[in-house]
Amino acid sequence: MSAPAAPRRVCVIGGSPQASAPDTVRAAAATCDVVVAVDRGLDAALAADVAVDLFCGDADSVSEAGAALVRATERGDGTAAFAVERYNPHKDFTDLSLVLRAVTERWGTPSLVCTCLSGGNPDHLLGVFGRLASWGSAVELIEDGFIGRVLHAGEAWTIEGRAGARFSFIPLSSEVMVSERGMRWELDHHRVELLSDLGISNVIERDAATITNHTGTLICWAFQ
């Protein structure tokens, strides 16, 4: 019997204190082969009726109902079909860092679709950006108020159906070189330094606007 094919897209449902709406979580998971819930991300998955393949976390923020489901699954007497990777709460790494390691160990570096990562704690959010910047494949962000991408060198994003929307990007490496087309303020192979605010609050002027990252790593968002 041949081994199952590795997933091409993995949905990571994060443990943000402010979870995305169930419709958003369902949209993030819909195009993915595997769903991973990070701690209270399990509650977001349950609320959205999204089946989880792997739970990762120390179970310090998941609801009591979610924690009971995890414990029952660990004992082998639960009805859930997901695997569990439990972490010691006194750890040196964030849950997301350990989750990305778990994904790599199981499936290599598939594309990621991430939700429930952006709300609540600004320190955690900056840590999220750092971890996603180091991921070796495509990263999509789907939240209630925006969609986004992490773009590594040589990657581009064509944004469909968002004419009139606010658009921003921030470099996550010491320097990036960026081109933007279809925006109110366009760039052509422009060098932008780490955490510069140059890319904040542009406007998408036409459908199929494009941002291209020529060097470095950046994160960008198209807002509702």
LINPEZI-V631186 format. One record per residue. N is the residue number from 0. RES is the residue in three letters. D_FIRST is the distance of its C-alpha to the first C-alpha in Angstrom with 1 decimal. Layout:
BEGIN
n=N res=RES d_first=D_FIRST
n=N res=RES d_first=D_FIRST
END
This chain:
BEGIN
n=0 res=MET d_first=0.0
n=1 res=SER d_first=3.8
n=2 res=ALA d_first=6.6
n=3 res=PRO d_first=9.1
n=4 res=ALA d_first=12.0
n=5 res=ALA d_first=15.1
n=6 res=PRO d_first=17.9
n=7 res=ARG d_first=20.7
n=8 res=ARG d_first=23.4
n=9 res=VAL d_first=24.0
n=10 res=CYS d_first=27.0
n=11 res=VAL d_first=29.1
n=12 res=ILE d_first=31.5
n=13 res=GLY d_first=34.2
n=14 res=GLY d_first=36.6
n=15 res=SER d_first=39.8
n=16 res=PRO d_first=42.8
n=17 res=GLN d_first=43.3
n=18 res=ALA d_first=40.1
n=19 res=SER d_first=39.5
n=20 res=ALA d_first=40.1
n=21 res=PRO d_first=37.3
n=22 res=ASP d_first=37.3
n=23 res=THR d_first=36.8
n=24 res=VAL d_first=33.9
n=25 res=ARG d_first=32.2
n=26 res=ALA d_first=33.0
n=27 res=ALA d_first=31.5
n=28 res=ALA d_first=28.2
n=29 res=ALA d_first=27.9
n=30 res=THR d_first=26.5
n=31 res=CYS d_first=24.1
n=32 res=ASP d_first=20.4
n=33 res=VAL d_first=21.1
n=34 res=VAL d_first=24.3
n=35 res=VAL d_first=25.8
n=36 res=ALA d_first=29.1
n=37 res=VAL d_first=31.7
n=38 res=ASP d_first=33.9
n=39 res=ARG d_first=36.2
n=40 res=GLY d_first=33.8
n=41 res=LEU d_first=32.1
n=42 res=ASP d_first=35.4
n=43 res=ALA d_first=35.3
n=44 res=ALA d_first=31.8
n=45 res=LEU d_first=32.8
n=46 res=ALA d_first=36.0
n=47 res=ALA d_first=34.2
n=48 res=ASP d_first=31.6
n=49 res=VAL d_first=28.8
n=50 res=ALA d_first=25.6
n=51 res=VAL d_first=24.9
n=52 res=ASP d_first=21.6
n=53 res=LEU d_first=23.4
n=54 res=PHE d_first=27.0
n=55 res=CYS d_first=28.7
n=56 res=GLY d_first=32.3
n=57 res=ASP d_first=35.0
n=58 res=ALA d_first=35.6
n=59 res=ASP d_first=39.3
n=60 res=SER d_first=39.7
n=61 res=VAL d_first=37.4
n=62 res=SER d_first=39.3
n=63 res=GLU d_first=39.7
n=64 res=ALA d_first=37.5
n=65 res=GLY d_first=34.8
n=66 res=ALA d_first=35.2
n=67 res=ALA d_first=35.1
n=68 res=LEU d_first=31.8
n=69 res=VAL d_first=30.4
n=70 res=ARG d_first=31.9
n=71 res=ALA d_first=30.5
n=72 res=THR d_first=27.0
n=73 res=GLU d_first=27.5
n=74 res=ARG d_first=28.7
n=75 res=GLY d_first=25.7
n=76 res=ASP d_first=28.1
n=77 res=GLY d_first=28.1
n=78 res=THR d_first=26.9
n=79 res=ALA d_first=25.5
n=80 res=ALA d_first=21.8
n=81 res=PHE d_first=22.4
n=82 res=ALA d_first=22.0
n=83 res=VAL d_first=25.3
n=84 res=GLU d_first=26.5
n=85 res=ARG d_first=30.1
n=86 res=TYR d_first=32.8
n=87 res=ASN d_first=36.2
n=88 res=PRO d_first=38.9
n=89 res=HIS d_first=40.9
n=90 res=LYS d_first=38.7
n=91 res=ASP d_first=39.8
n=92 res=PHE d_first=37.5
n=93 res=THR d_first=37.2
n=94 res=ASP d_first=34.4
n=95 res=LEU d_first=33.4
n=96 res=SER d_first=33.3
n=97 res=LEU d_first=31.0
n=98 res=VAL d_first=28.8
n=99 res=LEU d_first=28.5
n=100 res=ARG d_first=27.5
n=101 res=ALA d_first=24.8
n=102 res=VAL d_first=23.4
n=103 res=THR d_first=23.5
n=104 res=GLU d_first=21.8
n=105 res=ARG d_first=18.9
n=106 res=TRP d_first=18.7
n=107 res=GLY d_first=21.3
n=108 res=THR d_first=24.1
n=109 res=PRO d_first=23.3
n=110 res=SER d_first=26.3
n=111 res=LEU d_first=28.1
n=112 res=VAL d_first=29.9
n=113 res=CYS d_first=32.4
n=114 res=THR d_first=34.7
n=115 res=CYS d_first=37.0
n=116 res=LEU d_first=37.8
n=117 res=SER d_first=41.4
n=118 res=GLY d_first=43.7
n=119 res=GLY d_first=45.9
n=120 res=ASN d_first=46.2
n=121 res=PRO d_first=47.3
n=122 res=ASP d_first=46.4
n=123 res=HIS d_first=42.8
n=124 res=LEU d_first=42.7
n=125 res=LEU d_first=43.8
n=126 res=GLY d_first=41.2
n=127 res=VAL d_first=38.6
n=128 res=PHE d_first=39.9
n=129 res=GLY d_first=39.6
n=130 res=ARG d_first=36.0
n=131 res=LEU d_first=34.9
n=132 res=ALA d_first=37.0
n=133 res=SER d_first=34.9
n=134 res=TRP d_first=31.5
n=135 res=GLY d_first=30.1
n=136 res=SER d_first=29.0
n=137 res=ALA d_first=30.6
n=138 res=VAL d_first=32.1
n=139 res=GLU d_first=33.4
n=140 res=LEU d_first=35.8
n=141 res=ILE d_first=36.4
n=142 res=GLU d_first=39.2
n=143 res=ASP d_first=41.9
n=144 res=GLY d_first=44.5
n=145 res=PHE d_first=42.7
n=146 res=ILE d_first=39.6
n=147 res=GLY d_first=39.2
n=148 res=ARG d_first=37.3
n=149 res=VAL d_first=37.1
n=150 res=LEU d_first=37.8
n=151 res=HIS d_first=37.2
n=152 res=ALA d_first=39.0
n=153 res=GLY d_first=38.5
n=154 res=GLU d_first=37.1
n=155 res=ALA d_first=38.9
n=156 res=TRP d_first=38.9
n=157 res=THR d_first=40.3
n=158 res=ILE d_first=41.6
n=159 res=GLU d_first=41.7
n=160 res=GLY d_first=44.0
n=161 res=ARG d_first=45.9
n=162 res=ALA d_first=49.3
n=163 res=GLY d_first=51.9
n=164 res=ALA d_first=49.7
n=165 res=ARG d_first=50.4
n=166 res=PHE d_first=48.2
n=167 res=SER d_first=48.1
n=168 res=PHE d_first=46.4
n=169 res=ILE d_first=46.8
n=170 res=PRO d_first=46.0
n=171 res=LEU d_first=43.7
n=172 res=SER d_first=44.4
n=173 res=SER d_first=47.8
n=174 res=GLU d_first=48.2
n=175 res=VAL d_first=46.5
n=176 res=MET d_first=47.5
n=177 res=VAL d_first=47.2
n=178 res=SER d_first=47.9
n=179 res=GLU d_first=48.4
n=180 res=ARG d_first=49.0
n=181 res=GLY d_first=50.1
n=182 res=MET d_first=51.5
n=183 res=ARG d_first=55.2
n=184 res=TRP d_first=55.4
n=185 res=GLU d_first=53.3
n=186 res=LEU d_first=52.4
n=187 res=ASP d_first=51.9
n=188 res=HIS d_first=50.2
n=189 res=HIS d_first=52.0
n=190 res=ARG d_first=51.6
n=191 res=VAL d_first=51.3
n=192 res=GLU d_first=51.4
n=193 res=LEU d_first=49.3
n=194 res=LEU d_first=49.9
n=195 res=SER d_first=52.5
n=196 res=ASP d_first=53.6
n=197 res=LEU d_first=54.1
n=198 res=GLY d_first=51.0
n=199 res=ILE d_first=52.0
n=200 res=SER d_first=53.0
n=201 res=ASN d_first=52.7
n=202 res=VAL d_first=52.5
n=203 res=ILE d_first=50.1
n=204 res=GLU d_first=52.5
n=205 res=ARG d_first=50.2
n=206 res=ASP d_first=46.8
n=207 res=ALA d_first=44.1
n=208 res=ALA d_first=45.9
n=209 res=THR d_first=44.1
n=210 res=ILE d_first=44.0
n=211 res=THR d_first=42.8
n=212 res=ASN d_first=42.4
n=213 res=HIS d_first=43.2
n=214 res=THR d_first=43.2
n=215 res=GLY d_first=42.4
n=216 res=THR d_first=40.7
n=217 res=LEU d_first=42.1
n=218 res=ILE d_first=41.4
n=219 res=CYS d_first=42.8
n=220 res=TRP d_first=43.2
n=221 res=ALA d_first=44.4
n=222 res=PHE d_first=46.2
n=223 res=GLN d_first=46.8
END
